[in-house]
C-alpha cells in the first residue's frame, strides 16, 4: 500500500513539474512577443475599440472619434436635420463590453491623457498604448489557457488538458490573437467559463438536484450574455446553446426559455438603447447582412453618405449563402490555428463517451459551433483574423476532444507498458506538426527583436503611428474633422476626429457638408495613407475601387514616389466632373493649388499626405 502511494506521489510530482514547465514556456513566449518582437496593432477594429475605450476612460461615455458617413446620415435623419454633436458622437457599431474593459486598462496606465503619453520617434516606432491594449488581450489569453486546463482536467485527465493547452499556447494564430487587441481572448474566457457551468449543470442533473441545475444554467447564460455584449455575432453561439439545453434537459424547452429571458434582459435591451441613435437593431442587422449579400460590401456601405442606393443582390442569394457556408467548413482548420487534432472533433462526435458531462459538452460545443458557422455565412465573415470570427472560440474544445480521441485509439491498441512512450511520441508529433514552423522561426525573431530593431518595426504599410501621433496631431486641431482613408488610425494615434472618406465627392458635398454646417462642424483637411494605394493588390483598378472619386489623391502619392523629382499635383487635372449632371464640386476645387485645401503636407514622404486648408507646416516645428 505504501509502495502504491509512493507511485501516486511520484506521478503527482511529475504532473506538477510538467504544469510549471508548460506554464513557463507559454508565458515566456507571450512575454517574448509582447516586449521584444511586438510591432504594434495592425487590426482596424482593435484601434477603433481602443479609441472608444479612451473616450470612456476620459468620461466621454460610449462615444467615438471614428465617424462613419452612414452614421452621420442616419443620426441626422432621426434628429430631423437638427444640429449634431460631433464632439460626443455616439458609437453604435461595436458591442460595449470590451471597450469598457480596455477603458480600465487605459485609465490604469494613464493613456487617457494623450499629451502625457506622446511618442518619441527617436526612441520607438511602436506606440506604447498599443502595447497596453495587447497586454490586456494577452492576459485574457493566458486566463483562457488556465480555464481550458481546468475544464479539460474535469472532462478528461491532466494529460489531455496539458496537451490541448500546449497546442493552443504554441499555435501561431492563437498568439496572433493574443497580441491583436481584438476581443477574442476575452470571448474565449467567457465560452470556457460557460462550459464549466454546463459541466456542473449536467452533473447536478445526473444527481437529480433541480435547484443546482437551474442555478448553473442561469450562470451559464449570464456568461453567454456577456459574450454577446463583447461581440454581437456571438448571439449565434447562444442560439446554439439554447437548442442544446432545450433538448437535453427536462422538461424540454424550459432551460431554453430561461436562456432566452436572460439574453433578452442582458443583451437585447441594452443594445436597443445603444443602437437607437442610428435607427435601431433592425437597421444594424440589415447593414451586417449587406456585407455578404449587398451589391457592395459593408465597408462601402459604411462610407456611403446615404441609404438611397442600398440594394441587396437577391438574384443569387442562396448560391452565395451556399458558397459562404462551404467557405466556413473549408477554412475550419486554418481558422482554428492549424492545430492537427481539431478536425478529429468531428470524428469524436461518433464516439460514445462514458462520462455524461463529456458527452453533453461534445454536443453542446457542436451545436454552438454549427450555429456560429451559419451566422458567419449569413453575414459574410471569411477572414481568419477578425473581430467577428467565432471559429477560434472553439479551438480549445476541438483540440481537446481530438486529442482525447487519439489517446482512445492508442489505448485500444493494447500497447501495454509501451503505451506511455507511444503516447508521448504522439504528443510530440502533434506539437511538431501544429507548431514546428512557428517554433523554427523563433530564433530569427529573437535575433531581430534584440539586436536589429530596438526601436520596433511598425506594420508599415499601411500603419506608421509616429507620423500620426507626432506630425499629424501637431498640424491639426481637436475641433474640426479630418477626412481620411484610415480614420481608426487617426482617432487612436492622433486623437483627432476622423471621417471615413466617402467614395464620391457628391456624397460629401451634397449630403454631408450641409449637416456639418448646421452643426458648426468644419473639415480641416484630407489625409491619404497607404490604405488607399499601397495596400491594393489589383493595382490601379483596386485604387479606383477603394478611393472612388478621390482616386487621383491616392494616385498622386504613387506618382510622387515613382518620380520624386517632379512635384506633381495630379488632382489639378480634374477641373470638371465626369458626370455633367453632378452638382458636386470637381476634385481640383478641393485639393489643387487653387482649391480649398491647397496646402500639401508630407507626413511620411509621399506615402502619407495631408491636404490642409491652412498652411500648417510651421505648427509641426
C-alpha positions, 0 to 999 in steps of 0.5 A, spaced: 500 500 500 505 504 501 509 502 495 502 504 491 502 511 494 509 512 493 507 511 485 501 516 486 506 521 489 511 520 484 506 521 478 503 527 482 510 530 482 511 529 475 504 532 473 506 538 477 513 539 474 510 538 467 504 544 469 510 549 471 514 547 465 508 548 460 506 554 464 513 557 463 514 556 456 507 559 454 508 565 458 515 566 456 513 566 449 507 571 450 512 575 454 517 574 448 512 577 443 509 582 447 516 586 449 521 584 444 518 582 437 511 586 438 510 591 432 504 594 434 496 593 432 495 592 425 487 590 426 482 596 424 477 594 429 482 593 435 484 601 434 477 603 433 475 599 440 481 602 443 479 609 441 472 608 444 475 605 450 479 612 451 473 616 450 470 612 456 476 612 460 476 620 459 468 620 461 466 621 454 461 615 455 460 610 449 462 615 444 467 615 438 472 619 434 471 614 428 465 617 424 462 613 419 458 617 413 452 612 414 452 614 421 452 621 420 446 620 415 442 616 419 443 620 426 441 626 422 435 623 419 432 621 426 434 628 429 430 631 423 436 635 420 437 638 427 444 640 429 449 634 431 454 633 436 460 631 433 464 632 439 460 626 443 458 622 437 455 616 439 458 609 437 453 604 435 457 599 431 461 595 436 458 591 442 460 595 449 463 590 453 470 590 451 471 597 450 469 598 457 474 593 459 480 596 455 477 603 458 480 600 465 486 598 462 487 605 459 485 609 465 490 604 469 496 606 465 494 613 464 493 613 456 487 617 457 491 623 457 494 623 450 499 629 451 502 625 457 503 619 453 506 622 446 511 618 442 518 619 441 520 617 434 527 617 436 526 612 441 520 607 438 516 606 432 511 602 436 506 606 440 506 604 447 498 604 448 498 599 443 502 595 447 497 596 453 491 594 449 495 587 447 497 586 454 490 586 456 488 581 450 494 577 452 492 576 459 485 574 457 489 569 453 493 566 458 486 566 463 483 562 457 489 557 457 488 556 465 480 555 464 481 550 458 486 546 463 481 546 468 475 544 464 479 539 460 482 536 467 474 535 469 472 532 462 478 528 461 485 527 465 491 532 466 494 529 460 489 531 455 488 538 458 496 539 458 496 537 451 490 541 448 493 547 452 500 546 449 497 546 442 493 552 443 499 556 447 504 554 441 499 555 435 501 561 431 494 564 430 492 563 437 498 568 439 496 572 433 490 573 437 493 574 443 497 580 441 491 583 436 487 587 441 481 584 438 476 581 443 477 574 442 481 572 448 476 575 452 470 571 448 474 565 449 474 566 457 467 567 457 465 560 452 470 556 457 467 559 463 460 557 460 462 550 459 464 549 466 457 551 468 454 546 463 459 541 466 456 542 473 449 543 470 449 536 467 452 533 473 447 536 478 442 533 473 445 526 473 444 527 481 437 529 480 438 536 484 433 541 480 435 547 484 443 546 482 441 545 475 437 551 474 442 555 478 448 553 473 444 554 467 442 561 469 450 562 470 451 559 464 447 564 460 449 570 464 456 568 461 453 567 454 450 574 455 456 577 456 459 574 450 454 577 446 455 584 449 463 583 447 461 581 440 454 581 437 455 575 432 456 571 438 448 571 439 449 565 434 453 561 439 447 562 444 442 560 439 446 554 439 446 553 446 439 554 447 437 548 442 442 544 446 439 545 453 432 545 450 433 538 448 437 535 453 434 537 459 427 536 462 422 538 461 424 540 454 424 547 452 424 550 459 432 551 460 431 554 453 426 559 455 430 561 461 436 562 456 432 566 452 429 571 458 436 572 460 439 574 453 433 578 452 434 582 459 442 582 458 443 583 451 437 585 447 435 591 451 441 594 452 443 594 445 436 597 443 438 603 447 445 603 444 443 602 437 437 607 437 441 613 435 442 610 428 435 607 427 435 601 431 437 593 431 433 592 425 437 597 421 444 594 424 442 587 422 440 589 415 447 593 414 451 586 417 447 582 412 449 587 406 456 585 407 455 578 404 449 579 400 449 587 398 451 589 391 457 592 395 460 590 401 459 593 408 465 597 408 462 601 402 456 601 405 459 604 411 462 610 407 456 611 403 453 618 405 446 615 404 441 609 404 438 611 397 442 606 393 442 600 398 440 594 394 441 587 396 443 582 390 437 577 391 438 574 384 443 569 387 442 569 394 442 562 396 448 560 391 452 565 395 449 563 402 451 556 399 458 558 397 459 562 404 457 556 408 462 551 404 467 557 405 466 556 413 467 548 413 473 549 408 477 554 412 475 550 419 482 548 420 486 554 418 481 558 422 482 554 428 490 555 428 492 549 424 492 545 430 492 537 427 487 534 432 481 539 431 478 536 425 478 529 429 472 533 433 468 531 428 470 524 428 469 524 436 462 526 435 461 518 433 464 516 439 460 514 445 463 517 451 462 514 458 462 520 462 455 524 461 458 531 462 463 529 456 458 527 452 453 533 453 459 538 452 461 534 445 454 536 443 453 542 446 460 545 443 457 542 436 451 545 436 454 552 438 459 551 433 454 549 427 450 555 429 456 560 429 458 557 422 451 559 419 451 566 422 458 567 419 455 565 412 449 569 413 453 575 414 459 574 410 465 573 415 471 569 411 477 572 414 481 568 419 483 574 423 477 578 425 473 581 430 467 577 428 470 570 427 467 565 432 471 559 429 477 560 434 472 560 440 472 553 439 479 551 438 480 549 445 474 544 445 476 541 438 483 540 440 481 537 446 476 532 444 481 530 438 486 529 442 482 525 447 480 521 441 487 519 439 489 517 446 482 512 445 485 509 439 492 508 442 489 505 448 485 500 444 491 498 441 493 494 447 500 497 447 501 495 454 507 498 458 509 501 451 503 505 451 506 511 455 512 512 450 507 511 444 503 516 447 508 521 448 511 520 441 504 522 439 504 528 443 510 530 440 508 529 433 502 533 434 506 539 437 511 538 431 506 538 426 501 544 429 507 548 431 514 546 428 514 552 423 512 557 428 517 554 433 523 554 427 522 561 426 523 563 433 530 564 433 530 569 427 525 573 431 529 573 437 535 575 433 531 581 430 527 583 436 534 584 440 539 586 436 536 589 429 530 593 431 530 596 438 526 601 436 520 596 433 518 595 426 511 598 425 506 594 420 508 599 415 504 599 410 499 601 411 500 603 419 506 608 421 503 611 428 509 616 429 507 620 423 500 620 426 501 621 433 507 626 432 506 630 425 499 629 424 496 631 431 501 637 431 498 640 424 491 639 426 486 641 431 481 637 436 475 641 433 474 640 426 474 633 422 479 630 418 477 626 412 481 620 411 482 613 408 484 610 415 480 614 420 481 608 426 488 610 425 487 617 426 482 617 432 487 612 436 494 615 434 492 622 433 486 623 437 483 627 432 476 626 429 476 622 423 471 621 417 471 615 413 472 618 406 466 617 402 467 614 395 464 620 391 465 627 392 457 628 391 456 624 397 460 629 401 458 635 398 451 634 397 449 630 403 454 631 408 457 638 408 450 641 409 449 637 416 456 639 418 454 646 417 448 646 421 452 643 426 458 648 426 462 642 424 468 644 419 473 639 415 480 641 416 483 637 411 484 630 407 489 625 409 491 619 404 495 613 407 497 607 404 490 604 405 488 607 399 494 605 394 499 601 397 495 596 400 491 594 393 493 588 390 489 589 383 493 595 382 490 601 379 483 598 378 483 596 386 485 604 387 479 606 383 475 601 387 477 603 394 478 611 393 472 612 388 472 619 386 478 621 390 482 616 386 487 621 383 489 623 391 491 616 392 494 616 385 498 622 386 502 619 392 504 613 387 506 618 382 510 622 387 514 616 389 515 613 382 518 620 380 520 624 386 523 629 382 517 632 379 512 635 384 506 633 381 499 635 383 495 630 379 488 632 382 489 639 378 487 635 372 480 634 374 477 641 373 470 638 371 466 632 373 465 626 369 458 626 370 455 633 367 449 632 371 453 632 378 452 638 382 458 636 386 464 640 386 470 637 381 476 634 385 481 640 383 476 645 387 478 641 393 485 639 393 489 643 387 493 649 388 487 653 387 482 649 391 480 649 398 485 645 401 491 647 397 496 646 402 500 639 401 503 636 407 508 630 407 507 626 413 511 620 411 514 622 404 509 621 399 506 615 402 502 619 407 499 626 405 495 631 408 491 636 404 490 642 409 486 648 408 491 652 412 498 652 411 500 648 417 507 646 416 510 651 421 505 648 427 509 641 426 516 645 428 
